[in-house]
Structure formats: structure tokens, C-alpha cells
Amino acid sequence: MSGRRSLVWLGLTPEPERELPRSVAALRAPRRDTAAVPPELADAEHRRVQRLILRGTRRSWLRYLAEVTHLVTAVADGSRPGDRRAALLAGEVVLDHHHMLIGLPGPGYDSTAADRRALEEAVRALRTGTTAGTDSTGAGTGIPASVTGAETTHGTARGRA
């Protein structure tokens, strides 16, 4: 790796590398159950994440996380079938990552603002079992009625969902 290339983006946390591959593979898989994800899909996703970390750039990493955000929000809003537990885990990991970008130099935090907002809504919907973008009447408020006024958490709730 070049001494001129900024690698500060690699110093966040190991959770994305550890936790995203299986969850993202489940979201990409045609089946809806994380337990039914063929090992080869999880392995391929793990290799993709590993390649991004070892040979990628901040920009390519954030593009990957934007793909994950799209998968998570699509499951949360019901426009794509998928394992909601896998979507919740992936959403929490990416959201945590994006919150931590505030402490790093560069435009990462500002450039992920729209994804953070979308993930916050999706995570709320996935935790409460509602559909992102609707309230209890089906109106498109973007915030489920069951969590209106709730504080946004900045840590994960793995194990509490």
C-alpha cells in the first residue's frame, strides 16, 4: 500500500468486516432466511469485503456501504423481500460506521448524510416491525407512528431487537 494513500478510513471498527458479509449475503439471496444462505454466497461476500479493505479506497468502501444501505432500506420499506433480522443487523452496522465518520478527516461524514437518515428510518422500522416510510395510517411521513418522538440511538441494539 502506498504511503501517499490515506488509509484512515480503515481504522474505524472491525464490525463491518465481521458482521456484514453473512447479513448482506442473506439480503442478496433469493431466500428470506439468514440460516438458509448458501455458504458460497456468504464466502463470496466475505471475499468482496476483504478485497475492499485490502485493496480498496475510501470511495469504493463507501460505495459498497451505499449498496448495503439500499438493500436494507428496500427490505425495511417492503419494496424487496428479505430477512428483516439480517437487514436490521446490516443497517445497525452501517449506521454505526457512518456515525463514526464524524471523527475522521475528509468528506465521509457529510457525504453519507442521506444514507444515515435513510438507515435511521429503516432501523426504526425494522426494530418495530413496521414499514419504513409510513405511519400507522399508511401515510408517507417517513417515520413510523410507533416511534414518533423517539430518540435516535447512536449505538447498536444487537441483542435488544
N, C-alpha and C positions, 0 to 999 in steps of 0.2 A: 504494500500500500504506500502510496506516495506521501511524503511529508507535507506536501502542499495541499493535499485534500483534507478538508475538515471532517473529522470523524466524531465530533462532539455528539451528534445525534445517536450514536451507538451507546452512549453512557447512561441511558435512562434506566430501564429495569429489564430483567430477563423474562418477565411475564409474556410479552408478545411472542417471543421465540418458543417458549414452553407451552403456552396455552392456546395460541391461535391456530396452529395447524390442524388439529383434530376438529375444533369447532368450525373452522372455515371449510374444511373438507365436508363436514356434515351439511353445511349450508349450500355447498355447491352440488352435493349428491342428489340424485333423483328421489331417494327415500327421505322420510321425515325424521327418522330416529337416529340419534348420535351413535347408539350402540350398534346400529346396522351399517355403519360406514365401513366400506371395504378397506382393509389395511393399506392397500396400494394407493387409494386416494389420500389417506392421511399421510402416508410416506411421501407422496409426490408434493403435497402442500408443505410438509416439513422441509423438503429439499428446496422448494421455492423460497421459503422464508430464510433458510440458511444461505442460499445464494445471494439474496438481497442484503443480508447482514454482512457477508464476507466480501462481496464484490459490488454491491450497490452503492447508491448515493442517497443523500437525504431526500432528494426529489423522487427517486424511484421508490424509496421506502414509503414516503407519504402517498404516492400514487397507489401503492398496494393497500395501505390503510384506508384510502378512499374507496377502493373496491370492496373492502370488508364492510365499510360503513354502508355502502349501497346494499349489500346483501342483508345486513342487519335491519336496516330501515324498511326494506321490502318485506321481510318476514313480519316485522312489527306492524306495518300498515296493512298487511293482508294481501298485498299485491303479488307475493311469491310464497308458495308453500315452503315450510321448513321447520326444523326443530327449534322451538322457541327457547329452550334451555341453552342450546348452542348459540343462538342469536344473542341471548342475554349475556352469556359469558364473553363472547367476542365483542359485543357492544361495550361492556364494562372495561375490558382490557384496553380497547382502542380509546375510549373516553378518558381513562386514567392517563394513557400515554399523551393524549392531546392536552390534557390539563398540565402535565409536567413540562410541556414545551415552553411554558412561560419563563422558565428558569434558564433556557438555553439561548445563546446568541442567534441572530438570524430571524427570518420572517416566518418560521414554522408555526408559532402560536397564532399569529394573525391570519396566516393562510389556511388554518384549519378551523376558523371560527364557525363557518357554516356547517361543517361536519360535526363540530361539538354540539351545536344547537340541535341538529337532526338526531344525533346519538342520545342526547339528554332526553328528548321526547320519546325516542324508540325504547330506551332503557326503562323509562317510567311505564310505558305501555306494556312492555314485556314482563315487568315485575308485577303489574296489577292485573294482567290478563285481558286488558282492553286492546283496542286497535288504535295505533298511533294516528293522530290527525282528527280524531273525533271525540266528542263528549258523549255523555250517556244518551243524548237525543239523536246522535248521529251528525250533529252539526260540526262543520270543519273548523274547530277552534285551534287545533294543533296541540291541545293539552287535554288529556282525559279528565273528565269531571271528577273522578275519584282522587286525583292528585292536585287539583287546582289549589294553589296557595302552598303546596308542599315545597320544602326547600330542596334545592338540587344538591345531591351529595357529590363530593369530590373524591371519595374513596370508593372502593368496590364493595359490593354487598354479596360477594360469593359466599354461599352457605346460608345467607339470610333470605334469599329469594323464595 
